[in-house]
Amino acid sequence: QPLPASLRWMPMLGGLRGMFNDGLFINYFRMLLEAGVQADHAATVAARVSRSERVPADAKWLSNPEQVRDDPILQQLALAARFNNLTGELDTQCARYEAHLATRLATTRLRLSFVIKLFAYLFVGVMVFSMYLPIFQMGNAVI
């Protein structure tokens, strides 16, 4: 299931969401092609189901690589479709996306764990300080 668009604005999770949905598009596209669906229809359905923002809604980009000139991955897929090597290129792109997503997920997990630990330490510090502050104020009042 694709990740929701609301994650796009969250720090550290926005890029991960886009990468996940793009990888989902490539996997759906590959599965539909292996099931015998025509390439144009498979690309359209995979783009709709994965909600990938990178992929145009229509599949005209498969026959015209110039339409996706700014996106190297879609351009490689369009060229592979032109030379009848779409399945091999999709396998390559799937493996590449798996590796990138695993690396990005590990990096995000490390960053989030640091932020969570920082807030936990600050919370504990504030709680300890607020518990002992009245005792110190009482000591100052006696002296």
C-alpha positions in Angstrom: 0.0 0.0 0.0 1.4 3.4 -0.9 2.4 5.8 1.8 0.1 8.8 2.1 0.8 12.2 0.7 0.6 13.8 4.1 4.1 12.4 4.9 5.6 14.6 2.2 5.9 17.5 4.5 7.4 15.7 7.5 11.1 16.0 7.9 13.1 12.9 7.2 10.0 11.0 6.1 9.1 13.0 3.0 12.0 11.7 0.8 11.5 8.2 2.1 7.8 8.3 1.1 8.6 9.3 -2.4 11.3 6.7 -2.8 9.0 4.0 -1.4 6.1 4.9 -3.7 8.5 5.0 -6.8 9.8 1.6 -5.8 6.2 0.4 -5.5 5.5 1.7 -9.0 8.4 -0.3 -10.4 7.4 -3.5 -8.6 3.8 -3.2 -9.7 4.8 -2.5 -13.2 7.1 -5.6 -13.2 4.4 -7.8 -11.7 1.8 -6.7 -14.3 4.2 -7.3 -17.2 5.0 -10.8 -15.9 1.2 -11.4 -15.6 0.9 -10.7 -19.4 -0.6 -7.2 -19.3 0.4 -4.9 -22.1 3.2 -2.5 -21.2 1.2 0.7 -21.8 -1.7 -0.5 -19.7 0.6 -1.9 -17.0 2.4 1.4 -16.7 -0.9 3.3 -16.3 -2.3 0.9 -13.7 1.0 0.8 -11.8 1.2 4.6 -11.7 -2.4 4.9 -10.5 -2.1 2.2 -7.8 1.3 3.3 -6.4 0.4 7.0 -6.4 3.9 7.8 -7.6 4.3 11.5 -8.3 7.2 10.9 -10.6 5.3 8.9 -13.2 2.9 10.7 -15.6 -0.7 9.5 -15.5 -0.7 8.3 -19.1 1.7 5.8 -20.5 2.7 7.8 -23.6 6.2 8.2 -22.0 6.9 4.6 -22.8 6.9 5.2 -26.5 8.4 8.7 -26.3 11.5 8.9 -24.1 11.8 12.6 -24.8 8.7 13.2 -22.7 10.5 12.1 -19.6 13.9 13.7 -20.4 14.2 15.1 -16.8 13.8 11.7 -15.2 16.7 9.2 -15.9 14.9 6.2 -14.5 11.7 6.6 -16.6 13.9 7.4 -19.6 15.8 4.2 -19.1 12.5 2.3 -18.9 11.2 4.0 -22.0 14.4 3.1 -23.9 14.3 -0.5 -22.6 10.7 -0.7 -23.9 11.8 0.6 -27.3 14.5 -2.1 -27.5 12.2 -4.9 -26.0 14.3 -5.3 -22.9 11.8 -3.9 -20.4 11.7 -6.9 -18.1 15.5 -6.9 -17.7 15.5 -3.2 -17.0 12.7 -3.5 -14.5 14.6 -6.2 -12.6 17.7 -3.9 -12.5 15.7 -1.0 -11.3 13.9 -3.1 -8.6 17.3 -4.3 -7.2 18.6 -0.7 -7.3 15.5 0.7 -5.5 15.7 -2.0 -2.8 19.3 -1.1 -2.1 18.6 2.6 -2.0 15.5 2.2 0.1 17.3 0.0 2.7 20.1 2.5 3.0 17.7 5.4 3.3 15.6 3.6 5.9 18.7 2.8 8.0 19.8 6.4 7.9 16.3 7.7 8.8 16.1 5.2 11.6 19.4 6.4 13.1 18.4 10.0 12.8 15.0 9.5 14.4 16.4 7.4 17.2 18.9 10.3 18.0 16.0 12.8 18.1 13.9 10.6 20.3 16.7 10.0 22.7 17.5 13.7 22.8 13.9 14.5 23.8 13.8 11.7 26.3 17.0 12.9 28.0 15.7 16.5 28.0 12.4 15.3 29.5 14.1 13.3 32.3 16.4 16.2 33.0 13.5 18.7 33.4 11.7 16.2 35.6 14.7 15.7 37.9 15.3 19.4 38.1 11.7 20.2 38.8 11.6 17.5 41.6 14.7 18.8 43.4 14.2 22.6 42.9 11.7 22.9 45.8 14.2 21.1 48.1 17.0 23.6 47.1 14.6 26.6 47.6 13.7 25.3 51.1 17.4 25.0 51.9 17.9 28.6 50.8 15.0 29.8 52.9 16.4 28.2 56.1 19.8 29.8 55.7 
